Amino acid sequence: MTNEATQNAIADDLEMKLRVSDVSGQKTAYVPKIPADATVGELIEGLLPQMKLPQNDPAGRSLVYHARLEREGRHLNASEVVGEVVQLGDRITLQPNIDAGMPS
């Protein structure tokens, strides 16, 4: 096995450990294992039911959640790869996208 192949095999086996909370801080989860090649979108989709976060707003519209990486103070894109943006022990906050105003 070449050095590059060995590094790729090791990278496939890495697991990330995260602390996740909702924006209120009332619902939290410790995620001990996340495949390093998972996307942030896949992470969010898996966490919503686990954390029992609402899927719809009071008007019945679907909520879209975003992940905020506290260490960098930024929102992560759903297409970003967890193993490339998250470090051991990072904190992520899930927050729904809020659209102001009423539909016309």
C-alpha positions as CSV (number, residue, x, y, z in Angstrom):
1,M,0.0,0.0,0.0
2,T,1.4,3.4,-0.9
3,N,1.8,6.2,1.6
4,E,-1.1,8.1,0.0
5,A,-3.3,5.0,0.1
6,T,-2.5,4.5,3.7
7,Q,-3.3,8.0,4.6
8,N,-6.7,7.8,2.7
9,A,-7.5,4.5,4.6
10,I,-6.7,6.2,7.9
11,A,-8.8,9.3,7.0
12,D,-11.8,7.0,6.2
13,D,-11.6,5.5,9.6
14,L,-11.4,8.8,11.6
15,E,-14.4,9.6,13.8
16,M,-15.2,13.1,15.0
17,K,-16.6,13.8,18.5
18,L,-18.9,16.8,18.8
19,R,-21.0,18.6,21.4
20,V,-24.2,19.9,19.7
21,S,-26.9,22.2,21.1
22,D,-29.9,24.0,19.8
23,V,-29.8,27.8,19.7
24,S,-31.6,28.0,23.1
25,G,-29.1,25.7,24.8
26,Q,-31.9,23.6,26.2
27,K,-31.4,20.6,24.0
28,T,-28.0,19.2,23.7
29,A,-26.3,16.1,22.4
30,Y,-22.9,14.6,22.6
31,V,-22.1,12.8,19.3
32,P,-19.3,10.4,19.9
33,K,-18.9,9.0,16.3
34,I,-19.4,10.8,13.0
35,P,-17.8,9.5,9.9
36,A,-15.2,12.0,8.8
37,D,-16.5,11.9,5.2
38,A,-20.1,12.9,6.2
39,T,-21.3,16.2,5.1
40,V,-22.6,18.9,7.5
41,G,-26.0,18.5,5.9
42,E,-26.0,14.8,6.7
43,L,-24.9,15.6,10.2
44,I,-27.8,18.0,10.7
45,E,-30.4,15.6,9.2
46,G,-29.2,12.9,11.7
47,L,-29.3,15.2,14.7
48,L,-32.8,16.8,14.2
49,P,-34.8,13.7,15.3
50,Q,-32.2,12.7,17.9
51,M,-32.5,16.1,19.6
52,K,-36.3,16.2,19.0
53,L,-36.0,19.6,17.3
54,P,-39.2,20.8,15.5
55,Q,-39.4,20.2,11.8
56,N,-42.0,22.9,11.2
57,D,-42.6,26.4,12.4
58,P,-45.9,27.4,14.1
59,A,-47.5,28.1,10.7
60,G,-46.6,24.6,9.5
61,R,-43.8,25.6,7.1
62,S,-40.7,23.3,7.0
63,L,-37.7,24.6,9.0
64,V,-34.3,24.5,7.5
65,Y,-31.5,24.3,10.1
66,H,-27.9,25.5,9.9
67,A,-24.9,24.5,11.9
68,R,-22.8,27.2,13.5
69,L,-19.2,26.2,14.4
70,E,-18.6,28.1,17.7
71,R,-14.8,27.9,17.4
72,E,-14.8,29.9,14.2
73,G,-18.0,31.8,14.8
74,R,-19.4,30.9,11.4
75,H,-22.1,28.9,9.8
76,L,-21.0,25.8,8.0
77,N,-22.3,25.0,4.5
78,A,-24.3,21.8,4.2
79,S,-21.9,20.6,1.6
80,E,-18.8,20.9,3.7
81,V,-17.2,17.7,4.9
82,V,-17.2,17.2,8.6
83,G,-13.6,15.8,8.7
84,E,-12.3,18.9,7.0
85,V,-14.0,21.6,9.2
86,V,-14.6,20.1,12.6
87,Q,-11.9,19.4,15.2
88,L,-12.1,17.1,18.2
89,G,-14.2,18.7,21.0
90,D,-15.8,21.4,18.8
91,R,-19.1,22.8,19.7
92,I,-21.9,23.2,17.1
93,T,-25.1,25.1,17.5
94,L,-28.1,24.2,15.3
95,Q,-30.3,27.1,14.5
96,P,-33.3,27.3,12.2
97,N,-33.4,29.7,9.3
98,I,-35.9,32.4,10.3
99,D,-37.6,34.4,7.5
100,A,-38.9,37.7,8.8
101,G,-42.2,39.0,7.6
102,M,-45.3,37.3,6.3
103,P,-45.8,35.9,2.8
104,S,-47.8,38.0,0.5
